[in-house]
């Protein structure tokens, strides 16, 4: 320590590479872990134990719809009844049917193009929706065919920028619905339950599914550019929640088995293939594999910094050996053995890399907590509004790994300069000026 303290600037510069390397290991691993974990949590929010069955229009029916005829396709009541048999043996805990169609929603002179979703109260639990005010749909709303609706956050803001939406009346396709609840704002995600298309919950309007069929009928007319399509789809989507733990191999196997059973049911009854089955668990497993590859890549890139820092340590130590040749000769003349000289210079190298590793670890841990907090303050300002988040999750293993590797770097890269010092001839060393 005294030897290092005599050459403060040189010691700091040699340790700087190790500090930067250790800090980069912890920071890159933690920010990479946070980003991937954020993606995994997004998939889990969609429901990793869900199985989503959607109605899809066969290609040969598109021309028929364009001519104005009624196109009938997709999931029907018999499919829902067959799925219900899976609840009796405990394989499926919850079934949520949905009927989805676009519609204009009006209040006075205000208008929003919304997506109307006729569904059941379980939809809130499956999609993990949070209420801002009021309540979500309940069983009595559906059984009593009530004209009640729940607004997404953006739909509520556009229709009621100044009033309280609760208790107000919203018009949709010549029918009027009383607002009983408003949802919290939610970031757009993949399609409900895991489709590839982005889904924005904030413009959705939810009504009881039986009310939807009674008020709007079986056939829904949809206007597009230059055409009017009439479609008869009993259920746009049916979401089944499997009673399993997604974090266990047995639970994942159960989800896959139920998904295959559902595909078999539909294959027998839908020769036109007017459905699609999505298992978010597949996306979750793919994202987990991507996380492992990403973490490994970040580790390799970060440890290159430690390697470069080790080269700097070796360079400084070689210069130190040349500078202290006379000291080495005096020690050898007084009886020091070669192993004593090796140990002296090796300890100096290890002390430098240990100090650098500990300082780098401290700075790296601070960056994991301080940088995201500072970024949130910056992006929330009016002059730098941004939707980009910077998630970070402290990668504890990288702390011990980086400090351990930094000590190992000191031993490896300090060994050659120490050996060079020990090989000096004492007589020649004493002649050095």
MARSEVO-565387 format. One record per residue (C-alpha): residue number from 1; chain; residue in three letters; x, z, y. Coordinates in Angstrom, 1 decimal, padded with zeros to 4 digits. Layout:
<atom NUM, "A", "ALA", <X, Z, Y>> ...
% end
This chain:
<atom 1, "A", "UNK", <000.0, 000.0, 000.0>> <atom 2, "A", "UNK", <002.9, 000.8, 002.4>> <atom 3, "A", "UNK", <004.4, -002.6, 001.6>> <atom 4, "A", "UNK", <001.2, -004.4, 002.4>> <atom 5, "A", "UNK", <000.6, -002.3, 005.5>> <atom 6, "A", "UNK", <004.0, -003.4, 006.9>> <atom 7, "A", "UNK", <002.8, -007.0, 007.0>> <atom 8, "A", "UNK", <-000.8, -006.6, 008.1>> <atom 9, "A", "UNK", <-001.6, -010.2, 009.2>> <atom 10, "A", "UNK", <000.0, -011.7, 006.1>> <atom 11, "A", "UNK", <-001.9, -009.3, 003.8>> <atom 12, "A", "UNK", <-005.2, -010.0, 005.5>> <atom 13, "A", "UNK", <-004.8, -013.7, 005.3>> <atom 14, "A", "UNK", <-003.9, -013.6, 001.6>> <atom 15, "A", "UNK", <-006.9, -011.3, 000.9>> <atom 16, "A", "UNK", <-009.2, -013.5, 003.0>> <atom 17, "A", "UNK", <-009.5, -016.1, 000.2>> <atom 18, "A", "UNK", <-010.6, -013.5, -002.3>> <atom 19, "A", "UNK", <-013.1, -012.0, 000.2>> <atom 20, "A", "UNK", <-014.7, -015.4, 000.8>> <atom 21, "A", "UNK", <-014.7, -016.2, -002.9>> <atom 22, "A", "UNK", <-016.3, -012.9, -004.0>> <atom 23, "A", "UNK", <-018.9, -013.1, -001.2>> <atom 24, "A", "UNK", <-019.8, -016.7, -002.1>> <atom 25, "A", "UNK", <-020.3, -015.8, -005.7>> <atom 26, "A", "UNK", <-022.7, -013.1, -004.9>> <atom 27, "A", "UNK", <-024.5, -015.0, -002.1>> <atom 28, "A", "UNK", <-024.9, -018.3, -004.0>> <atom 29, "A", "UNK", <-026.0, -016.6, -007.2>> <atom 30, "A", "UNK", <-028.5, -014.4, -005.4>> <atom 31, "A", "UNK", <-030.0, -017.1, -003.2>> <atom 32, "A", "UNK", <-030.2, -019.4, -006.2>> <atom 33, "A", "UNK", <-031.8, -016.7, -008.2>> <atom 34, "A", "UNK", <-034.3, -016.0, -005.4>> <atom 35, "A", "UNK", <-035.2, -019.7, -005.0>> <atom 36, "A", "UNK", <-035.8, -020.3, -008.7>> <atom 37, "A", "UNK", <-037.7, -017.0, -009.1>> <atom 38, "A", "UNK", <-039.9, -018.0, -006.3>> <atom 39, "A", "UNK", <-040.7, -021.2, -008.1>> <atom 40, "A", "UNK", <-041.4, -019.3, -011.4>> <atom 41, "A", "UNK", <-043.6, -016.9, -009.6>> <atom 42, "A", "UNK", <-045.6, -019.8, -008.1>> <atom 43, "A", "UNK", <-046.2, -021.2, -011.6>> <atom 44, "A", "UNK", <-047.2, -017.7, -012.9>> <atom 45, "A", "UNK", <-049.6, -017.3, -010.0>> <atom 46, "A", "UNK", <-051.3, -020.5, -011.2>> <atom 47, "A", "UNK", <-051.7, -018.8, -014.6>> <atom 48, "A", "UNK", <-049.1, -019.2, -017.3>> <atom 49, "A", "UNK", <-051.6, -018.2, -020.0>> <atom 50, "A", "UNK", <-054.2, -020.6, -018.7>> <atom 51, "A", "UNK", <-055.2, -023.8, -020.3>> <atom 52, "A", "UNK", <-056.8, -026.3, -017.9>> <atom 53, "A", "UNK", <-059.1, -029.1, -019.1>> <atom 54, "A", "UNK", <-060.0, -031.7, -016.5>> <atom 55, "A", "UNK", <-062.4, -034.6, -016.4>> <atom 56, "A", "UNK", <-060.6, -037.8, -015.7>> <atom 57, "A", "UNK", <-062.2, -041.2, -015.1>> <atom 58, "A", "UNK", <-061.2, -043.8, -017.7>> <atom 59, "A", "UNK", <-059.7, -047.0, -016.2>> <atom 60, "A", "UNK", <-062.5, -049.3, -017.5>> <atom 61, "A", "UNK", <-065.1, -047.3, -015.6>> <atom 62, "A", "UNK", <-063.6, -047.8, -012.2>> <atom 63, "A", "UNK", <-065.1, -051.3, -011.8>> <atom 64, "A", "UNK", <-068.5, -050.0, -012.8>> <atom 65, "A", "UNK", <-068.3, -047.3, -010.2>> <atom 66, "A", "UNK", <-067.2, -049.7, -007.5>> <atom 67, "A", "UNK", <-070.4, -051.8, -008.1>> <atom 68, "A", "UNK", <-072.6, -048.9, -007.3>> <atom 69, "A", "UNK", <-073.7, -048.0, -010.8>> <atom 70, "A", "UNK", <-073.6, -044.4, -012.0>> <atom 71, "A", "UNK", <-070.5, -043.6, -014.0>> <atom 72, "A", "UNK", <-070.8, -040.8, -016.5>> <atom 73, "A", "UNK", <-067.6, -039.3, -017.9>> <atom 74, "A", "UNK", <-065.8, -036.1, -018.5>> <atom 75, "A", "UNK", <-066.6, -032.6, -019.8>> <atom 76, "A", "UNK", <-070.2, -031.7, -020.8>> <atom 77, "A", "UNK", <-072.1, -028.6, -021.7>> <atom 78, "A", "UNK", <-071.4, -029.1, -025.4>> <atom 79, "A", "UNK", <-067.7, -028.9, -024.7>> <atom 80, "A", "UNK", <-068.2, -025.6, -022.8>> <atom 81, "A", "UNK", <-070.2, -024.2, -025.7>> <atom 82, "A", "UNK", <-067.5, -025.2, -028.2>> <atom 83, "A", "UNK", <-064.8, -023.6, -026.0>> <atom 84, "A", "UNK", <-067.0, -020.4, -026.0>> <atom 85, "A", "UNK", <-066.5, -020.0, -029.7>> <atom 86, "A", "UNK", <-062.9, -019.2, -029.0>> <atom 87, "A", "UNK", <-063.9, -016.1, -027.2>> <atom 88, "A", "UNK", <-065.5, -014.6, -030.3>> <atom 89, "A", "UNK", <-062.3, -014.4, -032.2>> <atom 90, "A", "UNK", <-060.4, -013.0, -029.2>> <atom 91, "A", "UNK", <-058.1, -016.0, -028.6>> <atom 92, "A", "UNK", <-059.6, -016.7, -025.2>> <atom 93, "A", "UNK", <-060.4, -013.9, -022.7>> <atom 94, "A", "UNK", <-062.1, -015.8, -020.0>> <atom 95, "A", "UNK", <-063.6, -019.3, -019.4>> <atom 96, "A", "UNK", <-064.2, -020.6, -015.9>> <atom 97, "A", "UNK", <-066.1, -023.9, -015.5>> <atom 98, "A", "UNK", <-065.9, -025.8, -012.2>> <atom 99, "A", "UNK", <-067.8, -028.6, -010.5>> <atom 100, "A", "UNK", <-065.8, -030.2, -007.7>> <atom 101, "A", "UNK", <-066.8, -032.8, -005.1>> <atom 102, "A", "UNK", <-066.0, -033.6, -001.5>> <atom 103, "A", "UNK", <-068.5, -032.9, 001.3>> <atom 104, "A", "UNK", <-068.7, -032.5, 005.0>> <atom 105, "A", "UNK", <-069.4, -028.9, 006.1>> <atom 106, "A", "UNK", <-071.1, -028.4, 009.5>> <atom 107, "A", "UNK", <-071.8, -025.6, 011.9>> <atom 108, "A", "UNK", <-073.4, -026.6, 015.2>> <atom 109, "A", "UNK", <-071.1, -029.5, 016.4>> <atom 110, "A", "UNK", <-068.1, -028.5, 014.4>> <atom 111, "A", "UNK", <-067.2, -030.4, 011.2>> <atom 112, "A", "UNK", <-064.6, -030.0, 008.4>> <atom 113, "A", "UNK", <-064.1, -032.3, 005.4>> <atom 114, "A", "UNK", <-064.0, -029.7, 002.7>> <atom 115, "A", "UNK", <-063.8, -029.6, -001.1>> <atom 116, "A", "UNK", <-066.9, -027.9, -002.5>> <atom 117, "A", "UNK", <-066.3, -026.0, -005.7>> <atom 118, "A", "UNK", <-069.2, -024.8, -007.8>> <atom 119, "A", "UNK", <-067.9, -022.1, -010.0>> <atom 120, "A", "UNK", <-068.3, -018.5, -011.4>> <atom 121, "A", "UNK", <-067.1, -015.2, -010.1>> <atom 122, "A", "UNK", <-064.1, -015.3, -012.6>> <atom 123, "A", "UNK", <-062.6, -018.1, -010.6>> <atom 124, "A", "UNK", <-061.2, -015.5, -008.1>> <atom 125, "A", "UNK", <-059.3, -013.6, -010.9>> <atom 126, "A", "UNK", <-058.0, -016.8, -012.6>> <atom 127, "A", "UNK", <-056.6, -018.2, -009.3>> <atom 128, "A", "UNK", <-055.6, -014.9, -007.8>> <atom 129, "A", "UNK", <-057.5, -015.4, -004.6>> <atom 130, "A", "UNK", <-057.5, -012.6, -002.0>> <atom 131, "A", "UNK", <-060.4, -011.8, 000.4>> <atom 132, "A", "UNK", <-059.8, -011.6, 004.1>> <atom 133, "A", "UNK", <-063.3, -010.3, 004.7>> <atom 134, "A", "UNK", <-066.6, -010.1, 002.9>> <atom 135, "A", "UNK", <-066.8, -010.7, -000.8>> <atom 136, "A", "UNK", <-066.5, -013.4, -003.4>> <atom 137, "A", "UNK", <-069.3, -014.8, -005.6>> <atom 138, "A", "UNK", <-071.0, -012.4, -008.0>> <atom 139, "A", "UNK", <-073.1, -012.8, -011.1>> <atom 140, "A", "UNK", <-076.4, -012.4, -009.3>> <atom 141, "A", "UNK", <-075.6, -015.2, -006.9>> <atom 142, "A", "UNK", <-075.4, -017.6, -009.9>> <atom 143, "A", "UNK", <-078.4, -016.3, -011.9>> <atom 144, "A", "UNK", <-080.6, -016.1, -008.8>> <atom 145, "A", "UNK", <-079.6, -019.6, -007.5>> <atom 146, "A", "UNK", <-078.6, -018.1, -004.2>> <atom 147, "A", "UNK", <-077.4, -020.4, -001.3>> <atom 148, "A", "UNK", <-074.3, -018.4, -000.7>> <atom 149, "A", "UNK", <-070.8, -019.7, 000.0>> <atom 150, "A", "UNK", <-067.2, -018.4, 000.4>> <atom 151, "A", "UNK", <-064.9, -020.2, 002.9>> <atom 152, "A", "UNK", <-061.2, -020.9, 002.6>> <atom 153, "A", "UNK", <-059.1, -019.7, 005.5>> <atom 154, "A", "UNK", <-058.7, -023.1, 007.3>> <atom 155, "A", "UNK", <-062.4, -024.0, 006.7>> <atom 156, "A", "UNK", <-063.4, -020.7, 008.3>> <atom 157, "A", "UNK", <-061.1, -021.2, 011.3>> <atom 158, "A", "UNK", <-062.3, -024.7, 012.0>> <atom 159, "A", "UNK", <-066.0, -024.0, 011.7>> <atom 160, "A", "UNK", <-065.9, -020.5, 013.3>> <atom 161, "A", "UNK", <-063.0, -020.4, 015.8>> <atom 162, "A", "UNK", <-064.8, -017.8, 018.0>> <atom 163, "A", "UNK", <-067.5, -016.2, 015.8>> <atom 164, "A", "UNK", <-067.4, -014.0, 012.8>> <atom 165, "A", "UNK", <-068.3, -016.3, 009.9>> <atom 166, "A", "UNK", <-070.0, -013.6, 007.8>> <atom 167, "A", "UNK", <-073.8, -014.1, 007.9>> <atom 168, "A", "UNK", <-073.5, -017.6, 009.5>> <atom 169, "A", "UNK", <-075.1, -020.7, 008.0>> <atom 170, "A", "UNK", <-073.1, -023.8, 007.0>> <atom 171, "A", "UNK", <-074.7, -027.1, 006.3>> <atom 172, "A", "UNK", <-073.6, -029.3, 003.4>> <atom 173, "A", "UNK", <-075.4, -032.5, 002.2>> <atom 174, "A", "UNK", <-078.8, -031.4, 003.8>> <atom 175, "A", "UNK", <-078.6, -027.9, 002.4>> <atom 176, "A", "UNK", <-077.7, -024.7, 004.1>> <atom 177, "A", "UNK", <-075.5, -021.9, 002.8>> <atom 178, "A", "UNK", <-075.0, -018.4, 004.1>> <atom 179, "A", "UNK", <-071.3, -017.3, 004.4>> <atom 180, "A", "UNK", <-070.7, -014.1, 002.4>> <atom 181, "A", "UNK", <-066.9, -014.1, 002.4>> <atom 182, "A", "UNK", <-063.7, -015.6, 003.7>> <atom 183, "A", "UNK", <-060.4, -016.0, 001.8>> <atom 184, "A", "UNK", <-056.9, -015.1, 003.0>> <atom 185, "A", "UNK", <-054.6, -018.0, 003.9>> <atom 186, "A", "UNK", <-052.7, -019.3, 000.9>> <atom 187, "A", "UNK", <-049.7, -021.6, 000.6>> <atom 188, "A", "UNK", <-050.5, -024.9, -001.1>> <atom 189, "A", "UNK", <-049.4, -025.1, -004.7>> <atom 190, "A", "UNK", <-049.5, -027.4, -007.6>> <atom 191, "A", "UNK", <-053.0, -028.3, -008.7>> <atom 192, "A", "UNK", <-055.2, -025.5, -009.9>> <atom 193, "A", "UNK", <-053.6, -024.3, -013.0>> <atom 194, "A", "UNK", <-050.6, -026.6, -012.9>> <atom 195, "A", "UNK", <-051.4, -030.2, -012.1>> <atom 196, "A", "UNK", <-048.7, -032.3, -010.4>> <atom 197, "A", "UNK", <-050.8, -032.9, -007.3>> <atom 198, "A", "UNK", <-050.7, -030.4, -004.5>> <atom 199, "A", "UNK", <-053.8, -028.3, -004.0>> <atom 200, "A", "UNK", <-054.7, -026.7, -000.7>> <atom 201, "A", "UNK", <-057.1, -023.8, -001.3>> <atom 202, "A", "UNK", <-057.6, -023.2, 002.4>> <atom 203, "A", "UNK", <-060.2, -026.0, 002.9>> <atom 204, "A", "UNK", <-062.2, -025.1, -000.2>> <atom 205, "A", "UNK", <-065.8, -023.9, 000.0>> <atom 206, "A", "UNK", <-067.1, -022.0, -003.1>> <atom 207, "A", "UNK", <-070.7, -021.8, -004.2>> <atom 208, "A", "UNK", <-072.4, -020.7, -007.4>> <atom 209, "A", "UNK", <-072.2, -023.4, -010.1>> <atom 210, "A", "UNK", <-075.9, -023.2, -011.1>> <atom 211, "A", "UNK", <-076.8, -023.4, -007.4>> <atom 212, "A", "UNK", <-074.6, -026.5, -007.1>> <atom 213, "A", "UNK", <-076.4, -028.3, -009.9>> <atom 214, "A", "UNK", <-079.9, -027.3, -008.6>> <atom 215, "A", "UNK", <-079.3, -028.3, -005.0>> <atom 216, "A", "UNK", <-077.1, -031.4, -005.4>> <atom 217, "A", "UNK", <-078.3, -032.7, -008.7>> <atom 218, "A", "UNK", <-076.3, -034.1, -011.6>> <atom 219, "A", "UNK", <-075.2, -037.3, -009.7>> <atom 220, "A", "UNK", <-072.8, -037.0, -006.8>> <atom 221, "A", "UNK", <-072.3, -039.9, -004.4>> <atom 222, "A", "UNK", <-068.8, -040.3, -003.0>> <atom 223, "A", "UNK", <-068.1, -042.6, -000.1>> <atom 224, "A", "UNK", <-064.7, -044.3, 000.0>> <atom 225, "A", "UNK", <-063.3, -047.1, 002.1>> <atom 226, "A", "UNK", <-065.7, -050.0, 001.8>> <atom 227, "A", "UNK", <-067.5, -048.6, -001.3>> <atom 228, "A", "UNK", <-069.9, -045.9, -002.5>> <atom 229, "A", "UNK", <-069.4, -044.4, -005.9>> <atom 230, "A", "UNK", <-072.0, -042.5, -007.9>> <atom 231, "A", "UNK", <-070.6, -040.2, -010.6>> <atom 232, "A", "UNK", <-072.2, -038.0, -013.1>> <atom 233, "A", "UNK", <-069.7, -035.3, -014.1>> <atom 234, "A", "UNK", <-071.1, -032.1, -015.5>> <atom 235, "A", "UNK", <-067.9, -030.1, -015.2>> <atom 236, "A", "UNK", <-064.9, -031.3, -013.3>> <atom 237, "A", "UNK", <-062.6, -028.7, -014.8>> <atom 238, "A", "UNK", <-062.8, -025.8, -017.3>> <atom 239, "A", "UNK", <-060.1, -023.2, -017.2>> <atom 240, "A", "UNK", <-059.5, -021.0, -020.3>> <atom 241, "A", "UNK", <-057.4, -017.9, -020.1>> <atom 242, "A", "UNK", <-055.7, -017.0, -023.3>> <atom 243, "A", "UNK", <-055.4, -013.3, -024.2>> <atom 244, "A", "UNK", <-051.6, -013.2, -024.6>> <atom 245, "A", "UNK", <-048.5, -011.9, -022.9>> <atom 246, "A", "UNK", <-046.5, -014.8, -021.4>> <atom 247, "A", "UNK", <-043.2, -012.8, -021.6>> <atom 248, "A", "UNK", <-043.2, -012.5, -025.4>> <atom 249, "A", "UNK", <-042.5, -015.3, -027.9>> <atom 250, "A", "UNK", <-045.7, -014.4, -029.9>> <atom 251, "A", "UNK", <-047.8, -014.7, -026.7>> <atom 252, "A", "UNK", <-046.3, -018.1, -025.8>> <atom 253, "A", "UNK", <-046.9, -019.3, -029.4>> <atom 254, "A", "UNK", <-050.5, -018.2, -029.1>> <atom 255, "A", "UNK", <-051.0, -020.2, -025.9>> <atom 256, "A", "UNK", <-049.6, -023.3, -027.4>> <atom 257, "A", "UNK", <-051.7, -022.9, -030.6>> <atom 258, "A", "UNK", <-054.9, -022.5, -028.5>> <atom 259, "A", "UNK", <-053.9, -025.5, -026.4>> <atom 260, "A", "UNK", <-053.5, -027.7, -029.5>> <atom 261, "A", "UNK", <-056.8, -026.5, -030.9>> <atom 262, "A", "UNK", <-058.6, -027.5, -027.7>> <atom 263, "A", "UNK", <-057.0, -030.9, -027.7>> <atom 264, "A", "UNK", <-058.3, -031.3, -031.3>> <atom 265, "A", "UNK", <-061.8, -030.4, -030.3>> <atom 266, "A", "UNK", <-061.8, -032.9, -027.4>> <atom 267, "A", "UNK", <-060.2, -035.7, -029.4>> <atom 268, "A", "UNK", <-063.1, -035.7, -031.9>> <atom 269, "A", "UNK", <-065.9, -035.8, -029.2>> <atom 270, "A", "UNK", <-064.3, -037.9, -026.5>> <atom 271, "A", "UNK", <-063.2, -041.3, -027.8>> <atom 272, "A", "UNK", <-062.7, -042.7, -024.3>> <atom 273, "A", "UNK", <-060.1, -040.0, -023.5>> <atom 274, "A", "UNK", <-061.9, -039.0, -020.3>> <atom 275, "A", "UNK", <-060.2, -035.7, -020.1>> <atom 276, "A", "UNK", <-056.7, -034.2, -019.6>> <atom 277, "A", "UNK", <-055.3, -030.9, -020.9>> <atom 278, "A", "UNK", <-052.6, -029.1, -018.8>> <atom 279, "A", "UNK", <-050.7, -026.0, -020.1>> <atom 280, "A", "UNK", <-048.9, -024.4, -017.2>> <atom 281, "A", "UNK", <-046.7, -022.6, -019.8>> <atom 282, "A", "UNK", <-044.9, -025.9, -020.4>> <atom 283, "A", "UNK", <-044.0, -026.1, -016.7>> <atom 284, "A", "UNK", <-042.9, -022.4, -016.8>> <atom 285, "A", "UNK", <-040.6, -023.0, -019.7>> <atom 286, "A", "UNK", <-039.2, -026.1, -018.1>> <atom 287, "A", "UNK", <-038.6, -024.2, -014.9>> <atom 288, "A", "UNK", <-036.8, -021.4, -016.8>> <atom 289, "A", "UNK", <-034.5, -023.9, -018.4>> <atom 290, "A", "UNK", <-033.8, -025.4, -015.0>> <atom 291, "A", "UNK", <-033.1, -021.9, -013.6>> <atom 292, "A", "UNK", <-030.4, -021.4, -016.3>> <atom 293, "A", "UNK", <-028.8, -024.7, -015.5>> <atom 294, "A", "UNK", <-029.0, -024.0, -011.7>> <atom 295, "A", "UNK", <-027.5, -020.5, -012.1>> <atom 296, "A", "UNK", <-024.6, -021.8, -014.2>> <atom 297, "A", "UNK", <-023.9, -024.6, -011.6>> <atom 298, "A", "UNK", <-023.9, -022.1, -008.8>> <atom 299, "A", "UNK", <-021.6, -019.8, -010.7>> <atom 300, "A", "UNK", <-019.1, -022.6, -011.3>> <atom 301, "A", "UNK", <-019.1, -023.7, -007.7>> <atom 302, "A", "UNK", <-018.6, -020.1, -006.5>> <atom 303, "A", "UNK", <-015.8, -019.2, -008.9>> <atom 304, "A", "UNK", <-013.9, -022.2, -007.6>> <atom 305, "A", "UNK", <-013.6, -020.3, -004.4>> <atom 306, "A", "UNK", <-012.0, -017.4, -006.3>> <atom 307, "A", "UNK", <-009.6, -019.8, -007.9>> <atom 308, "A", "UNK", <-008.5, -021.1, -004.6>> <atom 309, "A", "UNK", <-008.1, -017.5, -003.3>> <atom 310, "A", "UNK", <-005.9, -016.8, -006.3>> <atom 311, "A", "UNK", <-003.7, -019.7, -005.4>> <atom 312, "A", "UNK", <-003.3, -018.3, -001.9>> <atom 313, "A", "UNK", <-002.3, -014.9, -003.4>> <atom 314, "A", "UNK", <000.4, -016.6, -005.5>> <atom 315, "A", "UNK", <001.7, -018.5, -002.5>> <atom 316, "A", "UNK", <002.1, -015.3, -000.5>> <atom 317, "A", "UNK", <003.6, -013.4, -003.3>> <atom 318, "A", "UNK", <006.2, -016.1, -003.9>> <atom 319, "A", "UNK", <007.2, -015.9, -000.3>> <atom 320, "A", "UNK", <007.3, -012.1, -000.5>> <atom 321, "A", "UNK", <009.7, -012.4, -003.5>> <atom 322, "A", "UNK", <012.1, -014.6, -001.4>> <atom 323, "A", "UNK", <011.8, -012.2, 001.6>> <atom 324, "A", "UNK", <012.5, -009.1, -000.5>> <atom 325, "A", "UNK", <015.4, -010.4, -002.6>> <atom 326, "A", "UNK", <017.8, -007.8, -001.3>> <atom 327, "A", "UNK", <015.4, -005.0, -002.0>> <atom 328, "A", "UNK", <015.0, -006.3, -005.6>> <atom 329, "A", "UNK", <018.8, -006.3, -006.0>> <atom 330, "A", "UNK", <019.2, -002.7, -004.7>> <atom 331, "A", "UNK", <016.5, -001.5, -007.1>> <atom 332, "A", "UNK", <018.1, -003.3, -010.0>> <atom 333, "A", "UNK", <021.5, -001.8, -009.1>> <atom 334, "A", "UNK", <020.0, 001.7, -009.0>> <atom 335, "A", "UNK", <018.8, 001.3, -012.6>> <atom 336, "A", "UNK", <015.3, -000.4, -012.3>> <atom 337, "A", "UNK", <014.5, -002.5, -015.3>> <atom 338, "A", "UNK", <012.9, -005.9, -015.2>> <atom 339, "A", "UNK", <009.5, -004.5, -016.3>> <atom 340, "A", "UNK", <009.7, -002.1, -013.3>> <atom 341, "A", "UNK", <010.1, -005.1, -011.0>> <atom 342, "A", "UNK", <007.3, -007.0, -012.7>> <atom 343, "A", "UNK", <005.0, -004.0, -012.5>> <atom 344, "A", "UNK", <005.8, -003.5, -008.8>> <atom 345, "A", "UNK", <004.9, -007.0, -007.7>> <atom 346, "A", "UNK", <002.0, -007.2, -010.1>> <atom 347, "A", "UNK", <000.4, -004.0, -008.8>> <atom 348, "A", "UNK", <000.8, -005.4, -005.2>> <atom 349, "A", "UNK", <-001.1, -008.5, -006.2>> <atom 350, "A", "UNK", <-003.8, -006.6, -008.0>> <atom 351, "A", "UNK", <-004.2, -004.2, -005.1>> <atom 352, "A", "UNK", <-004.8, -007.1, -002.7>> <atom 353, "A", "UNK", <-007.3, -008.8, -004.9>> <atom 354, "A", "UNK", <-009.1, -005.5, -005.7>> <atom 355, "A", "UNK", <-009.5, -004.7, -002.0>> <atom 356, "A", "UNK", <-010.6, -008.3, -001.3>> <atom 357, "A", "UNK", <-013.1, -008.2, -004.2>> <atom 358, "A", "UNK", <-014.7, -005.0, -003.0>> <atom 359, "A", "UNK", <-014.9, -006.1, 000.6>> <atom 360, "A", "UNK", <-016.3, -009.5, -000.5>> <atom 361, "A", "UNK", <-018.9, -007.7, -002.7>> <atom 362, "A", "UNK", <-020.0, -005.5, 000.2>> <atom 363, "A", "UNK", <-020.3, -008.5, 002.6>> <atom 364, "A", "UNK", <-022.1, -010.5, -000.1>> <atom 365, "A", "UNK", <-024.7, -007.8, -000.8>> <atom 366, "A", "UNK", <-025.3, -007.4, 003.0>> <atom 367, "A", "UNK", <-025.8, -011.1, 003.3>> <atom 368, "A", "UNK", <-028.5, -011.1, 000.6>> <atom 369, "A", "UNK", <-030.6, -008.7, 002.6>> <atom 370, "A", "UNK", <-029.7, -009.6, 006.2>> <atom 371, "A", "UNK", <-029.7, -013.4, 006.1>> <atom 372, "A", "UNK", <-033.3, -013.7, 004.9>> <atom 373, "A", "UNK", <-034.5, -011.1, 007.3>> <atom 374, "A", "UNK", <-032.8, -012.9, 010.2>> <atom 375, "A", "UNK", <-034.1, -016.2, 009.1>> <atom 376, "A", "UNK", <-037.7, -014.9, 009.1>> <atom 377, "A", "UNK", <-037.3, -013.7, 012.7>> <atom 378, "A", "UNK", <-035.9, -017.1, 013.7>> <atom 379, "A", "UNK", <-038.5, -019.2, 012.0>> <atom 380, "A", "UNK", <-041.3, -017.1, 013.3>> <atom 381, "A", "UNK", <-040.4, -017.9, 016.9>> <atom 382, "A", "UNK", <-042.4, -020.5, 018.8>> <atom 383, "A", "UNK", <-039.4, -022.7, 019.6>> <atom 384, "A", "UNK", <-038.3, -022.8, 016.0>> <atom 385, "A", "UNK", <-041.4, -022.8, 013.9>> <atom 386, "A", "UNK", <-040.7, -023.7, 010.3>> <atom 387, "A", "UNK", <-042.4, -023.4, 006.9>> <atom 388, "A", "UNK", <-039.1, -023.3, 005.0>> <atom 389, "A", "UNK", <-038.5, -019.9, 003.3>> <atom 390, "A", "UNK", <-035.2, -018.5, 002.3>> <atom 391, "A", "UNK", <-035.9, -016.2, -000.7>> <atom 392, "A", "UNK", <-033.1, -014.1, -002.2>> <atom 393, "A", "UNK", <-033.0, -011.8, -005.2>> <atom 394, "A", "UNK", <-029.9, -009.7, -005.7>> <atom 395, "A", "UNK", <-028.0, -010.9, -008.7>> <atom 396, "A", "UNK", <-026.5, -007.6, -009.9>> <atom 397, "A", "UNK", <-024.4, -009.1, -012.7>> <atom 398, "A", "UNK", <-022.6, -011.4, -010.2>> <atom 399, "A", "UNK", <-021.4, -008.3, -008.3>> <atom 400, "A", "UNK", <-019.5, -006.8, -011.3>> <atom 401, "A", "UNK", <-018.5, -010.2, -012.5>> <atom 402, "A", "UNK", <-017.0, -011.4, -009.2>> <atom 403, "A", "UNK", <-015.1, -008.1, -008.6>> <atom 404, "A", "UNK", <-013.8, -008.2, -012.2>> <atom 405, "A", "UNK", <-012.7, -011.8, -011.9>> <atom 406, "A", "UNK", <-011.0, -011.1, -008.5>> <atom 407, "A", "UNK", <-008.9, -008.3, -010.2>> <atom 408, "A", "UNK", <-008.2, -010.7, -013.1>> <atom 409, "A", "UNK", <-007.1, -013.4, -010.5>> <atom 410, "A", "UNK", <-004.6, -010.9, -009.1>> <atom 411, "A", "UNK", <-003.1, -010.3, -012.5>> <atom 412, "A", "UNK", <-003.0, -013.9, -013.4>> <atom 413, "A", "UNK", <-001.7, -015.3, -010.2>> <atom 414, "A", "UNK", <000.6, -012.4, -009.5>> <atom 415, "A", "UNK", <002.2, -012.5, -012.8>> <atom 416, "A", "UNK", <004.4, -015.6, -012.1>> <atom 417, "A", "UNK", <005.8, -014.3, -008.8>> <atom 418, "A", "UNK", <006.5, -010.9, -010.4>> <atom 419, "A", "UNK", <008.3, -012.6, -013.3>> <atom 420, "A", "UNK", <010.4, -014.6, -010.7>> <atom 421, "A", "UNK", <011.3, -011.4, -009.0>> <atom 422, "A", "UNK", <012.4, -009.8, -012.3>> <atom 423, "A", "UNK", <014.6, -012.7, -013.3>> <atom 424, "A", "UNK", <016.8, -012.5, -010.1>> <atom 425, "A", "UNK", <020.4, -011.6, -010.8>> <atom 426, "A", "UNK", <021.2, -008.2, -009.3>> <atom 427, "A", "UNK", <024.6, -009.3, -008.0>> <atom 428, "A", "UNK", <023.3, -012.4, -006.4>> <atom 429, "A", "UNK", <020.3, -010.5, -005.0>> <atom 430, "A", "UNK", <022.7, -008.0, -003.3>> <atom 431, "A", "UNK", <024.6, -010.8, -001.6>> <atom 432, "A", "UNK", <021.3, -012.1, 000.0>> <atom 433, "A", "UNK", <021.2, -011.6, 003.7>> 
% end
